[in-house]
Amino acid sequence: MNRVLVTGSAGFIGFHVSQRLLQLGYQVLGIDNLNSFYNEGLKDARLAILRQHGDFRFAQGDISDLAWVQRVFREEEFGPVVHLAAQAGVRYSLENPHLYVQSNIVGFVNLLEEAYKKRVPHFVFASSSSVYGANKKVPFSEKDNVDHPVSLYAATKKSDELMAHAYAHLYDLPLSGLRFFTVYGPWGRPDMALFKFSKSIIEGKPIDVYNHGKMLRDFTFVDDVVEGVVRTMAMPPAKSPEAAGSDEVAAPYKIYNIGNNQPVELTRLIQVLEEKIGKKAVINSMPMQPGDVPTTYADIDELSRVTGYRPYTPIEVGVSRFVDWYRQYYKV
């Protein structure tokens, strides 16, 4: 069917994915609870852009509300599900753990249960590079052990992957999990480093730089992530033949890293921002924060092998496009 259910459609990645699907000729049913985790005006503005398209329809509701999710799956017709709704942010999970359990675990199970009953052809869901914890082997591979999360947010995403595998095995529901690596770009979340750094540098305010800037991040431009999501959606996994005769269970289930495969030190990100904005940053050097990890670095060979795509946008190009959007949107 040519209609896709996109959860979190007013969110950063959900907005971009919805926009791309509409451009490709799909119809999109977007759902979002429009919570107040960050400035609601930004979500409203994203939604207003999507609503300009005749093939977009929006329903507001919370995926942790089982009765509401059941009604959506019963009353609406769609094919694939692209599940991007989640309570995001490592540090906020230390302050409000119950919110993460409700959205990322309860909400996820609600969707899985209704998806298998409806027999959706493919369920694509957002995981996170945070599941790798403090993994010291780089680049991070989908085959690496991820049993030691260092934040509750990471633990909920690891839980999602496990539950997805169970549903794939039990009900032959095709599921693909995407481990996103530090996604950034226009319309990004205000709680993310690039957004906060840009705002503070422009306003001449100090920026908090954790671990004294000695952190490596595999910054991935949002357009690259969207391309990976859309290509993955079009290629549902089959039962793995190589699982026969091994400890692996043959289930239509696949996990991919989506990263830039080019880690950048935080100090370099700040330097690129300074050059683009034309002002020096006032740096408040801070220690490592609980739940943070020193390095993220994606092995993307499997994504490339299956979909034929490799993210490629360099940090200089991506940051420039973000700052241009920020200045235009906030009129600075």
The 8 nearest C-alpha neighbors of each residue, nearest first, counted from 0:
[[1, 78, 2, 77, 79, 3, 76, 120],
 [0, 2, 25, 26, 3, 78, 77, 24],
 [3, 1, 26, 77, 27, 0, 78, 25],
 [4, 2, 27, 79, 77, 78, 80, 28],
 [3, 5, 80, 28, 29, 27, 81, 77],
 [6, 4, 81, 29, 8, 82, 80, 28],
 [5, 7, 30, 82, 84, 83, 8, 29],
 [8, 6, 84, 31, 83, 10, 13, 9],
 [7, 9, 13, 14, 29, 6, 10, 5],
 [10, 8, 42, 14, 7, 46, 45, 13],
 [11, 9, 13, 7, 8, 14, 12, 42],
 [10, 12, 187, 14, 13, 186, 188, 15],
 [11, 13, 15, 14, 10, 16, 221, 83],
 [14, 12, 8, 10, 16, 7, 15, 11],
 [13, 15, 8, 17, 9, 12, 11, 16],
 [14, 16, 18, 12, 17, 13, 19, 11],
 [15, 17, 13, 19, 18, 225, 14, 12],
 [18, 16, 20, 14, 19, 15, 13, 21],
 [17, 19, 15, 21, 16, 20, 14, 22],
 [20, 18, 22, 16, 21, 17, 15, 23],
 [21, 19, 23, 17, 25, 22, 18, 16],
 [22, 20, 25, 24, 18, 23, 19, 26],
 [21, 23, 19, 20, 24, 18, 25, 17],
 [22, 24, 20, 21, 25, 19, 18, 26],
 [25, 23, 21, 22, 20, 26, 1, 54],
 [26, 24, 21, 20, 1, 2, 23, 27],
 [25, 27, 2, 54, 55, 1, 21, 3],
 [28, 26, 55, 3, 2, 29, 4, 25],
 [27, 29, 4, 56, 57, 55, 3, 5],
 [30, 28, 57, 5, 8, 6, 27, 4],
 [29, 31, 6, 58, 59, 57, 8, 7],
 [30, 32, 7, 59, 33, 60, 8, 6],
 [31, 33, 60, 61, 59, 34, 30, 7],
 [34, 32, 31, 35, 39, 42, 9, 59],
 [33, 35, 32, 36, 39, 37, 31, 61],
 [34, 36, 37, 39, 38, 33, 32, 42],
 [37, 35, 34, 38, 39, 86, 33, 87],
 [38, 36, 35, 39, 189, 190, 188, 34],
 [39, 37, 40, 41, 35, 36, 42, 189],
 [38, 40, 42, 41, 35, 37, 43, 33],
 [39, 41, 43, 38, 42, 44, 45, 37],
 [40, 42, 44, 39, 43, 38, 45, 186],
 [43, 41, 45, 9, 39, 44, 40, 46],
 [42, 44, 40, 46, 41, 45, 47, 39],
 [43, 45, 47, 41, 46, 42, 40, 48],
 [46, 44, 42, 48, 47, 43, 9, 41],
 [45, 47, 43, 49, 48, 44, 9, 50],
 [46, 48, 44, 50, 45, 49, 43, 51],
 [49, 47, 45, 46, 50, 51, 44, 52],
 [50, 48, 46, 51, 47, 52, 55, 18],
 [51, 49, 47, 52, 48, 55, 46, 56],
 [50, 52, 49, 48, 53, 47, 55, 46],
 [51, 53, 50, 54, 55, 49, 21, 48],
 [52, 54, 55, 51, 50, 56, 26, 49],
 [53, 55, 26, 52, 27, 56, 21, 25],
 [56, 54, 27, 53, 52, 50, 26, 28],
 [55, 57, 28, 29, 27, 54, 58, 50],
 [58, 56, 29, 30, 28, 59, 55, 50],
 [57, 59, 30, 29, 60, 56, 31, 28],
 [60, 58, 31, 32, 30, 57, 61, 33],
 [59, 61, 32, 31, 58, 62, 30, 67],
 [60, 62, 32, 63, 64, 31, 59, 67],
 [61, 63, 106, 64, 68, 60, 65, 102],
 [62, 64, 106, 61, 105, 102, 65, 101],
 [65, 63, 62, 67, 61, 66, 68, 106],
 [66, 64, 68, 67, 109, 63, 69, 62],
 [65, 67, 69, 68, 64, 70, 71, 63],
 [66, 68, 70, 65, 69, 64, 71, 60],
 [67, 69, 65, 71, 70, 66, 62, 72],
 [70, 68, 66, 72, 67, 71, 73, 65],
 [69, 71, 73, 67, 68, 72, 74, 66],
 [72, 70, 68, 74, 73, 69, 75, 67],
 [73, 71, 69, 70, 75, 74, 68, 113],
 [74, 72, 70, 71, 75, 69, 76, 117],
 [73, 75, 71, 72, 70, 76, 69, 77],
 [76, 74, 71, 72, 73, 77, 70, 28],
 [75, 77, 74, 78, 72, 2, 73, 0],
 [78, 76, 2, 3, 4, 0, 75, 79],
 [77, 79, 0, 3, 119, 2, 120, 80],
 [80, 78, 121, 3, 120, 119, 122, 4],
 [79, 81, 4, 122, 3, 82, 5, 123],
 [82, 80, 123, 5, 124, 4, 122, 83],
 [81, 83, 124, 6, 84, 5, 123, 80],
 [84, 82, 7, 6, 125, 13, 124, 81],
 [85, 83, 7, 6, 82, 31, 86, 10],
 [86, 84, 103, 87, 102, 83, 7, 99],
 [85, 87, 99, 102, 103, 88, 98, 84],
 [86, 88, 85, 89, 152, 99, 91, 92],
 [87, 89, 91, 90, 92, 152, 86, 190],
 [88, 90, 92, 152, 91, 150, 290, 87],
 [89, 91, 92, 93, 88, 290, 94, 289],
 [90, 92, 94, 93, 88, 89, 95, 87],
 [93, 91, 96, 95, 90, 94, 89, 152],
 [94, 92, 91, 90, 95, 96, 151, 89],
 [95, 93, 91, 92, 96, 90, 97, 98],
 [94, 96, 92, 97, 98, 93, 91, 99],
 [97, 95, 92, 99, 98, 93, 94, 100],
 [98, 96, 100, 99, 95, 101, 92, 102],
 [97, 99, 101, 96, 100, 95, 102, 86],
 [100, 98, 102, 96, 97, 103, 101, 86],
 [99, 101, 97, 104, 103, 98, 102, 105],
 [102, 100, 105, 98, 99, 104, 63, 103],
 [103, 101, 106, 99, 100, 63, 85, 104],
 [102, 104, 85, 99, 100, 107, 106, 101],
 [103, 105, 107, 100, 106, 102, 101, 108],
 [106, 104, 101, 108, 107, 63, 102, 103],
 [107, 105, 63, 62, 102, 109, 104, 108],
 [106, 108, 104, 110, 109, 105, 103, 111],
 [107, 109, 111, 105, 110, 106, 112, 104],
 [110, 108, 106, 112, 107, 111, 65, 105],
 [109, 111, 107, 113, 108, 112, 114, 106],
 [112, 110, 108, 114, 113, 109, 107, 115],
 [111, 113, 109, 110, 114, 115, 108, 116],
 [112, 114, 116, 110, 111, 115, 117, 109],
 [115, 113, 111, 117, 116, 112, 119, 110],
 [114, 116, 118, 117, 113, 112, 172, 111],
 [117, 115, 113, 118, 114, 112, 119, 111],
 [116, 118, 114, 115, 119, 113, 72, 73],
 [119, 117, 115, 116, 114, 120, 172, 113],
 [118, 120, 117, 114, 121, 78, 79, 115],
 [121, 119, 79, 78, 118, 173, 122, 172],
 [122, 120, 79, 173, 235, 119, 174, 123],
 [121, 123, 80, 174, 79, 81, 173, 175],
 [124, 122, 175, 81, 174, 176, 82, 80],
 [125, 123, 82, 176, 81, 83, 177, 175],
 [126, 124, 177, 83, 176, 82, 178, 127],
 [125, 127, 178, 177, 156, 176, 179, 124],
 [128, 126, 178, 179, 129, 130, 156, 180],
 [127, 129, 178, 180, 130, 179, 131, 295],
 [128, 130, 153, 127, 131, 132, 148, 152],
 [131, 129, 153, 128, 132, 148, 157, 145],
 [132, 130, 145, 129, 134, 128, 133, 148],
 [133, 131, 148, 130, 149, 134, 129, 147],
 [132, 134, 292, 135, 131, 149, 293, 294],
 [135, 133, 132, 131, 136, 139, 137, 145],
 [134, 136, 133, 137, 294, 139, 138, 132],
 [137, 135, 134, 138, 139, 143, 140, 133],
 [138, 136, 139, 135, 296, 134, 140, 297],
 [137, 139, 296, 298, 297, 140, 136, 295],
 [140, 138, 137, 297, 298, 296, 136, 141],
 [141, 139, 142, 298, 143, 138, 297, 256],
 [140, 142, 143, 255, 254, 256, 139, 298],
 [141, 143, 140, 144, 139, 145, 254, 255],
 [144, 142, 140, 141, 145, 139, 131, 136],
 [143, 145, 146, 142, 131, 147, 141, 134],
 [146, 144, 131, 147, 130, 143, 148, 132],
 [147, 145, 144, 148, 130, 131, 157, 132],
 [146, 148, 145, 132, 149, 131, 130, 133],
 [149, 147, 132, 153, 154, 130, 150, 146],
 [148, 150, 290, 132, 147, 153, 151, 133],
 [151, 149, 290, 153, 152, 148, 154, 89],
 [150, 152, 154, 153, 92, 155, 96, 149],
 [151, 153, 155, 150, 154, 89, 92, 156],
 [154, 152, 130, 129, 156, 150, 151, 155],
 [153, 155, 151, 157, 152, 156, 148, 158],
 [156, 154, 158, 152, 153, 157, 103, 151],
 [157, 155, 159, 153, 158, 154, 126, 152],
 [156, 158, 154, 160, 159, 155, 130, 153],
 [159, 157, 155, 161, 156, 160, 154, 162],
 [160, 158, 156, 162, 157, 161, 163, 155],
 [159, 161, 163, 157, 158, 162, 164, 156],
 [162, 160, 158, 164, 163, 159, 165, 157],
 [161, 163, 165, 159, 164, 160, 158, 166],
 [164, 162, 160, 166, 165, 161, 159, 167],
 [163, 165, 167, 161, 162, 166, 168, 252],
 [164, 166, 162, 168, 163, 167, 169, 161],
 [167, 165, 169, 163, 168, 164, 170, 172],
 [168, 166, 172, 171, 164, 165, 250, 170],
 [167, 169, 250, 165, 166, 171, 170, 164],
 [170, 168, 166, 167, 165, 171, 172, 250],
 [169, 171, 172, 167, 166, 168, 115, 165],
 [172, 170, 167, 168, 169, 173, 251, 250],
 [171, 173, 167, 170, 115, 174, 166, 251],
 [174, 172, 251, 121, 236, 252, 167, 235],
 [175, 173, 122, 252, 123, 121, 172, 167],
 [174, 176, 253, 123, 254, 252, 124, 122],
 [177, 175, 254, 124, 125, 126, 123, 253],
 [178, 176, 255, 125, 126, 256, 254, 179],
 [177, 179, 127, 126, 256, 128, 257, 255],
 [180, 178, 127, 257, 128, 177, 258, 256],
 [179, 181, 258, 128, 182, 217, 219, 257],
 [182, 180, 218, 219, 217, 183, 179, 216],
 [181, 183, 219, 221, 220, 180, 218, 179],
 [184, 182, 220, 221, 187, 219, 181, 218],
 [183, 185, 321, 221, 187, 220, 317, 186],
 [186, 184, 321, 187, 324, 320, 325, 183],
 [187, 185, 11, 184, 188, 324, 41, 45],
 [188, 186, 185, 11, 184, 183, 189, 194],
 [187, 189, 190, 191, 11, 186, 194, 37],
 [190, 188, 194, 191, 195, 187, 37, 38],
 [191, 189, 188, 195, 192, 194, 37, 88],
 [192, 190, 189, 194, 188, 193, 195, 187],
 [191, 193, 195, 194, 196, 190, 189, 197],
 [194, 192, 196, 195, 191, 197, 183, 318],
 [193, 195, 197, 189, 192, 196, 191, 198],
 [196, 194, 192, 198, 197, 193, 199, 191],
 [195, 197, 193, 199, 198, 194, 192, 200],
 [198, 196, 194, 200, 195, 199, 193, 201],
 [197, 199, 195, 201, 196, 200, 202, 194],
 [198, 200, 204, 202, 196, 201, 197, 203],
 [201, 199, 203, 197, 280, 202, 198, 204],
 [200, 202, 198, 199, 203, 197, 276, 278],
 [201, 203, 199, 200, 204, 198, 197, 205],
 [204, 202, 200, 201, 199, 205, 281, 280],
 [203, 205, 199, 202, 200, 281, 206, 201],
 [206, 204, 281, 282, 283, 199, 207, 203],
 [205, 207, 282, 283, 196, 208, 281, 199],
 [208, 206, 283, 284, 209, 282, 285, 205],
 [209, 207, 284, 285, 212, 211, 283, 206],
 [208, 210, 285, 211, 287, 286, 212, 207],
 [209, 211, 287, 286, 212, 213, 285, 214],
 [212, 210, 284, 209, 213, 285, 208, 286],
 [213, 211, 265, 266, 210, 214, 208, 209],
 [214, 212, 211, 210, 264, 265, 215, 266],
 [213, 215, 293, 264, 212, 265, 294, 216],
 [214, 216, 264, 294, 263, 262, 265, 295],
 [215, 217, 262, 295, 263, 218, 294, 264],
 [216, 218, 262, 296, 295, 261, 259, 180],
 [217, 219, 181, 216, 182, 259, 180, 220],
 [220, 218, 182, 259, 258, 181, 180, 217],
 [221, 219, 183, 223, 222, 184, 182, 317],
 [220, 222, 224, 223, 184, 183, 182, 225],
 [223, 221, 225, 224, 220, 226, 15, 184],
 [224, 222, 310, 226, 221, 225, 220, 227],
 [223, 225, 221, 227, 222, 226, 228, 257],
 [226, 224, 228, 222, 227, 223, 16, 229],
 [225, 227, 223, 229, 224, 228, 230, 222],
 [226, 228, 224, 230, 225, 229, 231, 223],
 [229, 227, 225, 231, 226, 230, 232, 224],
 [228, 230, 232, 226, 231, 227, 225, 233],
 [231, 229, 227, 233, 232, 228, 306, 226],
 [230, 232, 228, 234, 233, 229, 227, 306],
 [233, 231, 229, 230, 234, 228, 123, 235],
 [232, 234, 230, 231, 235, 229, 121, 228],
 [233, 235, 231, 232, 236, 230, 306, 305],
 [236, 234, 121, 173, 233, 232, 237, 231],
 [237, 235, 251, 252, 173, 253, 234, 238],
 [238, 236, 251, 239, 235, 173, 250, 252],
 [239, 237, 251, 250, 249, 240, 236, 252],
 [238, 240, 249, 241, 242, 237, 250, 251],
 [241, 239, 242, 243, 238, 249, 237, 250],
 [240, 242, 243, 239, 245, 244, 249, 247],
 [241, 243, 247, 249, 240, 245, 239, 248],
 [244, 242, 241, 245, 240, 249, 247, 248],
 [243, 245, 242, 246, 241, 247, 240, 248],
 [246, 244, 247, 242, 243, 241, 248, 249],
 [245, 247, 248, 242, 244, 243, 249, 241],
 [246, 248, 242, 245, 249, 243, 244, 241],
 [249, 247, 242, 250, 246, 168, 243, 245],
 [248, 250, 239, 238, 242, 247, 240, 243],
 [249, 251, 238, 168, 252, 167, 248, 239],
 [252, 250, 238, 237, 173, 236, 167, 171],
 [251, 253, 174, 250, 175, 236, 173, 167],
 [252, 254, 175, 176, 236, 174, 255, 251],
 [253, 255, 176, 175, 177, 141, 256, 252],
 [256, 254, 177, 302, 178, 176, 257, 141],
 [255, 257, 178, 299, 177, 258, 297, 179],
 [258, 256, 179, 178, 180, 255, 299, 224],
 [259, 257, 180, 297, 219, 260, 217, 256],
 [258, 260, 219, 310, 261, 217, 311, 218],
 [259, 261, 297, 258, 296, 298, 217, 262],
 [260, 262, 259, 217, 263, 296, 218, 297],
 [263, 261, 217, 216, 215, 296, 260, 264],
 [264, 262, 215, 216, 217, 265, 261, 267],
 [263, 265, 215, 267, 266, 214, 216, 213],
 [264, 266, 268, 212, 267, 214, 215, 263],
 [265, 267, 269, 212, 264, 268, 270, 213],
 [268, 266, 270, 264, 269, 265, 271, 263],
 [269, 267, 265, 271, 270, 266, 272, 264],
 [268, 270, 272, 266, 267, 271, 273, 265],
 [269, 271, 267, 273, 272, 268, 266, 274],
 [272, 270, 274, 268, 269, 273, 267, 275],
 [273, 271, 269, 275, 270, 274, 276, 268],
 [272, 274, 270, 276, 278, 279, 271, 275],
 [273, 275, 277, 271, 272, 276, 270, 278],
 [276, 274, 272, 273, 277, 271, 319, 322],
 [275, 277, 273, 278, 274, 272, 201, 322],
 [276, 278, 274, 273, 275, 279, 272, 201],
 [279, 277, 273, 276, 280, 200, 274, 201],
 [278, 280, 273, 281, 277, 200, 274, 270],
 [279, 281, 200, 282, 278, 273, 205, 206],
 [282, 280, 205, 206, 204, 279, 283, 203],
 [283, 281, 206, 205, 280, 284, 207, 208],
 [282, 284, 207, 206, 208, 205, 285, 281],
 [283, 285, 211, 208, 282, 207, 209, 286],
 [284, 286, 209, 211, 208, 210, 283, 207],
 [287, 285, 210, 209, 211, 288, 284, 208],
 [288, 286, 210, 209, 285, 289, 291, 211],
 [287, 289, 291, 290, 286, 209, 210, 90],
 [290, 288, 291, 287, 90, 150, 149, 93],
 [289, 291, 150, 149, 288, 89, 292, 90],
 [292, 290, 289, 288, 287, 293, 89, 149],
 [291, 293, 133, 294, 132, 290, 295, 214],
 [294, 292, 214, 215, 291, 295, 133, 213],
 [295, 293, 215, 292, 216, 214, 296, 133],
 [294, 296, 216, 217, 215, 297, 262, 128],
 [295, 297, 138, 217, 139, 262, 260, 137],
 [298, 296, 139, 260, 258, 138, 299, 256],
 [297, 299, 138, 140, 139, 300, 260, 256],
 [300, 298, 302, 301, 256, 297, 303, 257],
 [299, 301, 303, 302, 298, 304, 309, 256],
 [302, 300, 304, 303, 299, 305, 255, 298],
 [303, 301, 299, 305, 300, 304, 255, 306],
 [302, 304, 307, 308, 300, 301, 306, 309],
 [303, 305, 301, 302, 307, 306, 300, 308],
 [306, 304, 302, 303, 307, 301, 308, 234],
 [307, 305, 308, 303, 302, 304, 230, 231],
 [308, 306, 303, 304, 305, 309, 302, 230],
 [307, 309, 303, 306, 310, 302, 227, 304],
 [308, 310, 303, 311, 307, 299, 302, 259],
 [311, 309, 223, 259, 312, 258, 308, 224],
 [310, 312, 259, 309, 313, 223, 260, 220],
 [313, 311, 220, 310, 317, 314, 316, 223],
 [314, 312, 315, 316, 311, 317, 220, 259],
 [313, 315, 317, 316, 318, 312, 218, 268],
 [314, 316, 318, 313, 317, 319, 271, 312],
 [317, 315, 319, 314, 313, 318, 320, 312],
 [316, 318, 314, 320, 319, 315, 220, 321],
 [319, 317, 321, 320, 315, 316, 314, 322],
 [320, 318, 316, 322, 317, 321, 315, 323],
 [319, 321, 323, 317, 318, 322, 324, 316],
 [320, 322, 185, 184, 318, 324, 319, 323],
 [321, 323, 325, 319, 324, 320, 326, 318],
 [324, 322, 320, 326, 321, 325, 319, 327],
 [323, 325, 321, 327, 322, 326, 185, 328],
 [326, 324, 322, 328, 327, 323, 329, 321],
 [327, 325, 331, 330, 323, 329, 324, 328],
 [326, 328, 330, 324, 325, 329, 323, 331],
 [329, 327, 325, 330, 326, 324, 331, 323],
 [330, 328, 326, 331, 327, 325, 324, 198],
 [329, 331, 327, 326, 328, 325, 324, 323],
 [330, 326, 329, 327, 325, 328, 201, 202]]
